[in-house]
Amino acid sequence: MSKLSIRTGPRTAPATAAVIALATVFALGSAEPADGGTTPRLVPGGATQDESAPAAVTLVTVVGCLTEEPGELPWILERATAGEPTEQAFTTEEELARSARETLGSLRYRLLGVGEFGVESDVGHRVQAKGLKLRYDDELRLNITSFQHLAPTCE
């Protein structure tokens, strides 16, 4: 599979065509399930949908403390915010400024797709992550589209 590049603010990360396609769906609007309703419908952040429709996957901006634990998916955001819905997969300077002022939360997200962002140096730091908010086996997960350092401590 060929790699493409998505501009994500100060960092640029390679991404697969699937990530580009998801970002495009959020830019253009919702996509109805192609399989008759078993695949979640993608809806831009903040959009509403009918209660009988399949669950939406929302693009959000989250602020938290990056930690690492043993295992196949080691990257975790602790003390994370609930996630502000957004329609942009990339981060603007204004969003970074807002995120730097945001109060930390009490949630925990397992991060997916962070390998391209080189997050190792940010362990223990306050960070902003954007991505698709998912729930898997009662665990919140965030499939990352943008990852930004905010502060060297997690206060």
Z-matrix of the N, CA and C atoms (Angstrom, degrees):
N
C 1 1.447
C 2 1.529 1 107.55
N 3 1.298 2 116.98 1 132.12
C 4 1.465 3 120.08 2 179.90
C 5 1.515 4 110.17 3 -78.05
N 6 1.318 5 115.90 4 151.53
C 7 1.460 6 121.76 5 179.57
C 8 1.518 7 109.44 6 -100.98
N 9 1.319 8 115.73 7 141.09
C 10 1.449 9 123.14 8 175.04
C 11 1.516 10 107.16 9 -113.79
N 12 1.294 11 119.04 10 174.20
C 13 1.453 12 121.36 11 -179.90
C 14 1.520 13 109.33 12 -124.30
N 15 1.337 14 115.95 13 132.73
C 16 1.463 15 122.22 14 176.86
C 17 1.515 16 107.21 15 -112.57
N 18 1.306 17 117.94 16 133.23
C 19 1.460 18 121.78 17 176.52
C 20 1.517 19 107.66 18 -79.54
N 21 1.335 20 117.56 19 123.05
C 22 1.468 21 121.52 20 -177.17
C 23 1.512 22 111.52 21 -125.29
N 24 1.299 23 117.97 22 41.56
C 25 1.454 24 120.59 23 -178.96
C 26 1.512 25 109.61 24 89.58
N 27 1.350 26 117.76 25 -137.55
C 28 1.450 27 120.40 26 -177.64
C 29 1.523 28 113.82 27 -61.98
N 30 1.323 29 117.91 28 -21.83
C 31 1.462 30 120.53 29 179.15
C 32 1.513 31 109.86 30 -113.62
N 33 1.302 32 116.66 31 143.51
C 34 1.449 33 122.07 32 174.46
C 35 1.513 34 107.60 33 -113.96
N 36 1.320 35 116.94 34 132.51
C 37 1.457 36 119.97 35 -177.19
C 38 1.509 37 111.08 36 -125.44
N 39 1.331 38 116.58 37 140.73
C 40 1.459 39 118.99 38 172.15
C 41 1.521 40 108.88 39 -65.52
N 42 1.290 41 117.16 40 148.37
C 43 1.463 42 120.38 41 179.04
C 44 1.512 43 108.96 42 -145.64
N 45 1.299 44 115.77 43 153.61
C 46 1.452 45 119.50 44 177.77
C 47 1.519 46 109.20 45 -79.25
N 48 1.299 47 115.05 46 165.51
C 49 1.468 48 120.14 47 178.36
C 50 1.523 49 110.92 48 -61.01
N 51 1.340 50 117.79 49 -28.87
C 52 1.467 51 120.76 50 179.40
C 53 1.529 52 111.26 51 -63.66
N 54 1.326 53 117.94 52 -40.59
C 55 1.458 54 120.90 53 178.21
C 56 1.517 55 110.25 54 -65.36
N 57 1.331 56 116.53 55 -42.18
C 58 1.464 57 120.78 56 176.89
C 59 1.530 58 109.79 57 -59.79
N 60 1.324 59 116.99 58 -42.39
C 61 1.467 60 120.40 59 -180.00
C 62 1.518 61 111.06 60 -63.32
N 63 1.341 62 117.61 61 -42.53
C 64 1.463 63 120.43 62 178.13
C 65 1.522 64 110.88 63 -62.99
N 66 1.321 65 116.77 64 -43.10
C 67 1.461 66 120.07 65 178.45
C 68 1.520 67 110.40 66 -62.02
N 69 1.313 68 117.51 67 -37.54
C 70 1.465 69 121.98 68 178.91
C 71 1.518 70 110.83 69 -64.89
N 72 1.340 71 117.43 70 -41.45
C 73 1.462 72 120.81 71 178.71
C 74 1.522 73 109.70 72 -59.31
N 75 1.332 74 117.44 73 -43.15
C 76 1.451 75 119.96 74 -179.90
C 77 1.515 76 111.72 75 -66.15
N 78 1.314 77 117.54 76 -32.55
C 79 1.459 78 120.42 77 178.83
C 80 1.524 79 111.40 78 -72.23
N 81 1.319 80 116.89 79 -32.94
C 82 1.461 81 120.75 80 -174.18
C 83 1.521 82 114.28 81 -96.87
N 84 1.316 83 118.34 82 -20.87
C 85 1.456 84 121.03 83 -178.34
C 86 1.503 85 111.48 84 127.96
N 87 1.325 86 116.49 85 -168.00
C 88 1.460 87 120.34 86 -175.09
C 89 1.520 88 111.38 87 -75.97
N 90 1.320 89 114.93 88 157.56
C 91 1.459 90 122.39 89 177.13
C 92 1.516 91 108.10 90 -123.76
N 93 1.303 92 118.26 91 121.43
C 94 1.456 93 121.70 92 179.87
C 95 1.520 94 109.89 93 -71.78
N 96 1.343 95 117.66 94 148.09
C 97 1.457 96 120.31 95 178.79
C 98 1.521 97 111.46 96 -60.82
N 99 1.328 98 115.78 97 137.45
C 100 1.460 99 120.50 98 179.27
C 101 1.515 100 111.43 99 -85.26
N 102 1.342 101 117.06 100 -12.23
C 103 1.458 102 120.42 101 -174.52
C 104 1.528 103 112.86 102 -107.08
N 105 1.301 104 117.88 103 23.46
C 106 1.451 105 120.99 104 176.52
C 107 1.517 106 114.83 105 82.63
N 108 1.326 107 118.67 106 11.85
C 109 1.444 108 119.28 107 171.76
C 110 1.513 109 116.44 108 119.90
N 111 1.325 110 120.38 109 0.75
C 112 1.462 111 119.36 110 -179.32
C 113 1.521 112 112.70 111 -90.50
N 114 1.315 113 118.23 112 -16.14
C 115 1.458 114 121.45 113 177.12
C 116 1.520 115 109.00 114 -94.79
N 117 1.351 116 118.88 115 132.90
C 118 1.467 117 119.47 116 -179.46
C 119 1.517 118 112.09 117 -57.59
N 120 1.308 119 115.93 118 142.27
C 121 1.453 120 121.62 119 177.06
C 122 1.519 121 108.42 120 -82.61
N 123 1.319 122 117.66 121 134.39
C 124 1.453 123 122.78 122 178.56
C 125 1.520 124 109.12 123 -87.06
N 126 1.318 125 115.99 124 128.13
C 127 1.453 126 121.98 125 -176.90
C 128 1.518 127 108.23 126 -132.10
N 129 1.339 128 118.65 127 133.87
C 130 1.463 129 119.08 128 177.36
C 131 1.523 130 110.82 129 -56.10
N 132 1.336 131 116.58 130 149.14
C 133 1.463 132 121.50 131 -179.37
C 134 1.509 133 112.06 132 -50.93
N 135 1.317 134 115.72 133 137.76
C 136 1.453 135 121.02 134 177.87
C 137 1.517 136 114.00 135 86.61
N 138 1.333 137 118.66 136 -13.11
C 139 1.453 138 121.22 137 -179.79
C 140 1.518 139 109.60 138 -74.46
N 141 1.306 140 116.49 139 153.78
C 142 1.456 141 120.28 140 177.43
C 143 1.517 142 108.52 141 -109.99
N 144 1.307 143 114.45 142 161.56
C 145 1.446 144 118.78 143 177.40
C 146 1.514 145 109.01 144 -143.21
N 147 1.312 146 116.94 145 160.85
C 148 1.448 147 123.32 146 179.19
C 149 1.535 148 109.95 147 -61.56
N 150 1.350 149 117.49 148 140.70
C 151 1.467 150 122.08 149 -178.85
C 152 1.525 151 112.02 150 -57.73
N 153 1.328 152 118.90 151 -31.17
C 154 1.457 153 121.41 152 -177.78
C 155 1.528 154 112.37 153 -82.26
N 156 1.337 155 117.05 154 -9.15
C 157 1.466 156 120.38 155 179.67
C 158 1.521 157 109.82 156 -75.82
N 159 1.333 158 117.28 157 159.49
C 160 1.463 159 119.95 158 176.60
C 161 1.525 160 110.82 159 -59.79
N 162 1.315 161 116.87 160 155.65
C 163 1.459 162 122.13 161 -178.97
C 164 1.523 163 110.94 162 -58.07
N 165 1.338 164 116.54 163 141.63
C 166 1.461 165 121.74 164 178.40
C 167 1.520 166 109.54 165 -86.73
N 168 1.312 167 115.62 166 149.97
C 169 1.453 168 122.90 167 170.67
C 170 1.521 169 104.56 168 -106.19
N 171 1.337 170 116.91 169 120.69
C 172 1.460 171 121.08 170 -172.47
C 173 1.514 172 111.32 171 -106.48
N 174 1.321 173 115.69 172 138.74
C 175 1.458 174 122.68 173 173.47
C 176 1.526 175 107.06 174 -85.96
N 177 1.353 176 116.60 175 123.58
C 178 1.459 177 121.04 176 -174.89
C 179 1.526 178 111.66 177 -133.09
N 180 1.335 179 114.67 178 161.79
C 181 1.460 180 123.18 179 171.47
C 182 1.513 181 107.35 180 -110.39
N 183 1.344 182 117.01 181 125.88
C 184 1.457 183 123.09 182 -176.44
C 185 1.524 184 109.01 183 -125.18
N 186 1.332 185 116.32 184 142.51
C 187 1.468 186 122.31 185 174.99
C 188 1.516 187 107.41 186 -117.56
N 189 1.344 188 116.70 187 135.58
C 190 1.455 189 120.07 188 179.30
C 191 1.517 190 111.66 189 -169.19
N 192 1.332 191 115.05 190 -169.54
C 193 1.469 192 123.39 191 -178.62
C 194 1.524 193 108.58 192 -107.33
N 195 1.317 194 117.23 193 124.61
C 196 1.454 195 120.72 194 -178.27
C 197 1.521 196 110.65 195 -79.52
N 198 1.339 197 115.83 196 128.08
C 199 1.454 198 122.22 197 174.57
C 200 1.523 199 108.76 198 -129.77
N 201 1.329 200 115.02 199 164.77
C 202 1.460 201 120.97 200 178.29
C 203 1.517 202 108.06 201 -129.42
N 204 1.332 203 115.90 202 137.77
C 205 1.459 204 120.60 203 175.64
C 206 1.522 205 108.63 204 -132.87
N 207 1.325 206 117.87 205 159.75
C 208 1.466 207 119.94 206 -179.38
C 209 1.527 208 110.70 207 -62.82
N 210 1.306 209 116.29 208 151.93
C 211 1.456 210 120.52 209 175.53
C 212 1.507 211 112.98 210 129.26
N 213 1.310 212 114.80 211 178.65
C 214 1.459 213 122.35 212 -176.71
C 215 1.529 214 112.40 213 -69.61
N 216 1.321 215 117.57 214 -34.50
C 217 1.464 216 122.89 215 178.54
C 218 1.534 217 107.76 216 -119.07
N 219 1.332 218 117.99 217 80.47
C 220 1.471 219 120.96 218 -167.98
C 221 1.518 220 116.91 219 -81.55
N 222 1.322 221 119.09 220 -15.20
C 223 1.467 222 120.73 221 -170.49
C 224 1.518 223 111.37 222 -89.06
N 225 1.344 224 115.45 223 125.84
C 226 1.465 225 122.59 224 -175.35
C 227 1.523 226 109.39 225 -129.29
N 228 1.338 227 116.23 226 141.01
C 229 1.466 228 121.41 227 167.80
C 230 1.515 229 106.86 228 -102.18
N 231 1.336 230 116.81 229 114.19
C 232 1.462 231 123.67 230 177.26
C 233 1.524 232 108.36 231 -98.13
N 234 1.332 233 116.11 232 161.27
C 235 1.471 234 121.84 233 178.83
C 236 1.536 235 110.13 234 50.72
N 237 1.305 236 115.76 235 38.64
C 238 1.467 237 121.66 236 -173.58
C 239 1.524 238 112.06 237 -87.10
N 240 1.321 239 114.53 238 152.86
C 241 1.461 240 122.13 239 175.37
C 242 1.529 241 109.30 240 -75.30
N 243 1.319 242 116.59 241 166.95
C 244 1.468 243 121.63 242 -178.98
C 245 1.522 244 112.00 243 -65.97
N 246 1.305 245 116.95 244 -30.49
C 247 1.465 246 119.94 245 -179.01
C 248 1.506 247 111.37 246 109.53
N 249 1.302 248 115.48 247 114.65
C 250 1.463 249 122.18 248 178.07
C 251 1.525 250 108.91 249 -86.54
N 252 1.349 251 118.63 250 120.70
C 253 1.469 252 119.62 251 178.31
C 254 1.527 253 111.45 252 -57.45
N 255 1.314 254 115.83 253 142.88
C 256 1.453 255 122.25 254 179.62
C 257 1.519 256 109.45 255 -143.63
N 258 1.307 257 116.76 256 162.20
C 259 1.456 258 121.54 257 176.71
C 260 1.518 259 111.52 258 -110.97
N 261 1.341 260 118.03 259 -1.83
C 262 1.462 261 121.78 260 -177.82
C 263 1.522 262 109.59 261 -111.25
N 264 1.328 263 117.11 262 130.23
C 265 1.462 264 121.99 263 178.21
C 266 1.524 265 111.43 264 -77.78
N 267 1.325 266 117.83 265 -17.35
C 268 1.460 267 122.28 266 179.59
C 269 1.523 268 109.42 267 -102.85
N 270 1.345 269 116.71 268 171.49
C 271 1.460 270 121.66 269 -176.90
C 272 1.523 271 110.86 270 -113.39
N 273 1.333 272 116.14 271 136.24
C 274 1.460 273 121.47 272 176.92
C 275 1.524 274 109.69 273 -98.01
N 276 1.319 275 117.18 274 164.54
C 277 1.461 276 122.07 275 177.01
C 278 1.526 277 111.00 276 -61.56
N 279 1.344 278 118.06 277 -36.97
C 280 1.458 279 121.55 278 178.93
C 281 1.528 280 110.55 279 -64.07
N 282 1.331 281 117.19 280 -40.89
C 283 1.463 282 120.50 281 178.54
C 284 1.524 283 111.27 282 -65.31
N 285 1.328 284 117.09 283 -39.39
C 286 1.463 285 120.59 284 177.64
C 287 1.525 286 110.67 285 -61.29
N 288 1.321 287 117.24 286 -42.58
C 289 1.463 288 121.45 287 179.12
C 290 1.535 289 110.59 288 -63.22
N 291 1.353 290 117.69 289 -43.67
C 292 1.470 291 121.89 290 177.47
C 293 1.528 292 110.79 291 -62.51
N 294 1.326 293 116.15 292 -44.73
C 295 1.467 294 120.74 293 -178.53
C 296 1.522 295 111.89 294 -63.51
N 297 1.335 296 117.16 295 -35.97
C 298 1.467 297 121.59 296 -179.95
C 299 1.532 298 110.96 297 -63.96
N 300 1.337 299 117.47 298 -28.37
C 301 1.471 300 122.36 299 -179.26
C 302 1.529 301 112.96 300 -91.46
N 303 1.326 302 117.00 301 -12.18
C 304 1.458 303 121.06 302 -173.62
C 305 1.532 304 112.17 303 -70.12
N 306 1.335 305 115.45 304 140.87
C 307 1.462 306 121.89 305 176.90
C 308 1.527 307 109.11 306 -74.56
N 309 1.330 308 116.07 307 135.93
C 310 1.458 309 120.02 308 178.24
C 311 1.519 310 110.29 309 -65.00
N 312 1.338 311 115.75 310 157.23
C 313 1.456 312 120.82 311 -177.46
C 314 1.515 313 112.26 312 -109.06
N 315 1.325 314 115.48 313 -152.86
C 316 1.460 315 121.44 314 -177.41
C 317 1.524 316 112.78 315 -127.99
N 318 1.328 317 117.27 316 10.07
C 319 1.459 318 120.72 317 -176.58
C 320 1.520 319 111.37 318 -92.50
N 321 1.322 320 114.58 319 167.73
C 322 1.464 321 122.68 320 179.61
C 323 1.525 322 107.75 321 -133.25
N 324 1.313 323 116.81 322 126.03
C 325 1.473 324 122.85 323 178.53
C 326 1.525 325 109.50 324 -119.41
N 327 1.321 326 117.33 325 134.00
C 328 1.454 327 121.52 326 168.07
C 329 1.527 328 106.20 327 -86.59
N 330 1.333 329 116.68 328 129.39
C 331 1.460 330 121.26 329 -175.83
C 332 1.525 331 110.99 330 -93.34
N 333 1.324 332 115.42 331 135.56
C 334 1.458 333 122.93 332 177.84
C 335 1.527 334 109.20 333 -115.34
N 336 1.316 335 117.02 334 145.85
C 337 1.467 336 120.88 335 174.60
C 338 1.513 337 114.57 336 71.67
N 339 1.339 338 118.03 337 28.95
C 340 1.465 339 120.06 338 -177.77
C 341 1.522 340 113.55 339 -91.67
N 342 1.312 341 118.16 340 -9.20
C 343 1.456 342 121.71 341 -176.27
C 344 1.515 343 114.34 342 -54.25
N 345 1.289 344 117.91 343 -33.29
C 346 1.469 345 122.68 344 -177.90
C 347 1.521 346 113.03 345 -77.14
N 348 1.339 347 117.32 346 -11.00
C 349 1.458 348 120.70 347 -174.30
C 350 1.527 349 114.04 348 -98.63
N 351 1.331 350 118.28 349 -6.07
C 352 1.456 351 120.83 350 178.62
C 353 1.514 352 113.21 351 58.32
N 354 1.329 353 117.46 352 56.43
C 355 1.461 354 122.33 353 -172.48
C 356 1.533 355 114.23 354 -82.89
N 357 1.319 356 117.93 355 -7.39
C 358 1.474 357 121.65 356 -174.17
C 359 1.525 358 113.08 357 -51.61
N 360 1.307 359 117.43 358 -39.48
C 361 1.473 360 120.79 359 -177.38
C 362 1.532 361 112.86 360 -75.06
N 363 1.325 362 117.98 361 -6.41
C 364 1.467 363 121.49 362 -177.74
C 365 1.528 364 114.00 363 -101.72
N 366 1.339 365 118.50 364 6.96
C 367 1.467 366 121.14 365 179.36
C 368 1.533 367 108.98 366 -61.22
N 369 1.330 368 115.90 367 130.99
C 370 1.459 369 121.85 368 -178.40
C 371 1.515 370 113.82 369 84.43
N 372 1.322 371 116.99 370 0.07
C 373 1.463 372 121.48 371 -178.16
C 374 1.526 373 110.42 372 -101.69
N 375 1.320 374 114.71 373 160.30
C 376 1.466 375 122.47 374 173.45
C 377 1.525 376 107.07 375 -81.78
N 378 1.344 377 116.52 376 128.63
C 379 1.467 378 121.45 377 -176.58
C 380 1.524 379 110.64 378 -135.93
N 381 1.314 380 114.06 379 163.27
C 382 1.465 381 121.69 380 172.18
C 383 1.523 382 106.86 381 -116.27
N 384 1.319 383 116.04 382 133.02
C 385 1.461 384 120.91 383 176.79
C 386 1.523 385 108.84 384 -128.23
N 387 1.321 386 115.43 385 138.60
C 388 1.463 387 121.36 386 173.64
C 389 1.510 388 106.96 387 -116.17
N 390 1.312 389 115.66 388 144.72
C 391 1.452 390 118.85 389 177.45
C 392 1.512 391 112.53 390 173.68
N 393 1.323 392 114.07 391 -175.34
C 394 1.451 393 121.49 392 178.87
C 395 1.525 394 108.84 393 -82.53
N 396 1.314 395 116.54 394 121.60
C 397 1.469 396 122.36 395 -179.01
C 398 1.526 397 108.49 396 -83.78
N 399 1.333 398 114.96 397 122.29
C 400 1.459 399 122.11 398 -177.11
C 401 1.517 400 110.07 399 -127.58
N 402 1.316 401 116.43 400 158.27
C 403 1.462 402 121.62 401 170.95
C 404 1.520 403 106.20 402 -124.33
N 405 1.348 404 115.55 403 126.51
C 406 1.457 405 121.28 404 -179.30
C 407 1.520 406 108.02 405 -136.32
N 408 1.336 407 117.66 406 120.70
C 409 1.468 408 122.27 407 -177.84
C 410 1.529 409 111.48 408 49.27
N 411 1.306 410 117.48 409 50.09
C 412 1.474 411 123.81 410 179.22
C 413 1.524 412 113.66 411 60.32
N 414 1.315 413 117.38 412 24.14
C 415 1.459 414 122.24 413 176.97
C 416 1.523 415 108.45 414 -120.58
N 417 1.331 416 116.59 415 132.92
C 418 1.458 417 120.03 416 174.41
C 419 1.521 418 108.69 417 -76.43
N 420 1.323 419 116.01 418 136.88
C 421 1.456 420 121.76 419 177.45
C 422 1.522 421 108.57 420 -132.72
N 423 1.314 422 114.79 421 153.46
C 424 1.452 423 120.81 422 178.84
C 425 1.520 424 108.36 423 -131.88
N 426 1.333 425 116.68 424 115.13
C 427 1.461 426 122.42 425 177.71
C 428 1.532 427 106.62 426 -87.42
N 429 1.310 428 117.17 427 104.89
C 430 1.461 429 125.05 428 -165.19
C 431 1.532 430 114.25 429 -70.48
N 432 1.341 431 114.99 430 134.89
C 433 1.469 432 122.00 431 170.49
C 434 1.528 433 110.73 432 -115.28
N 435 1.341 434 117.50 433 -20.87
C 436 1.463 435 122.57 434 178.53
C 437 1.523 436 107.97 435 -152.47
N 438 1.334 437 116.67 436 140.47
C 439 1.463 438 122.46 437 -179.67
C 440 1.513 439 107.94 438 -137.94
N 441 1.348 440 117.67 439 123.33
C 442 1.459 441 121.83 440 -174.89
C 443 1.521 442 111.40 441 -132.62
N 444 1.316 443 116.95 442 136.48
C 445 1.468 444 123.27 443 174.95
C 446 1.520 445 108.02 444 -77.27
N 447 1.352 446 116.78 445 136.36
C 448 1.463 447 121.40 446 178.35
C 449 1.520 448 112.91 447 -112.68
N 450 1.344 449 117.54 448 -42.42
C 451 1.472 450 121.06 449 -177.14
C 452 1.527 451 109.94 450 -157.38
N 453 1.335 452 117.87 451 150.64
C 454 1.463 453 120.95 452 -177.88
C 455 1.530 454 114.58 453 -75.10
N 456 1.316 455 117.65 454 -8.54
C 457 1.461 456 121.18 455 174.64
C 458 1.515 457 108.21 456 -125.81
N 459 1.303 458 115.80 457 165.80
C 460 1.458 459 119.58 458 -179.26
C 461 1.518 460 109.40 459 -112.71
N 462 1.304 461 115.43 460 75.28
C 463 1.460 462 123.03 461 -178.59
C 464 1.506 463 109.68 462 -106.56
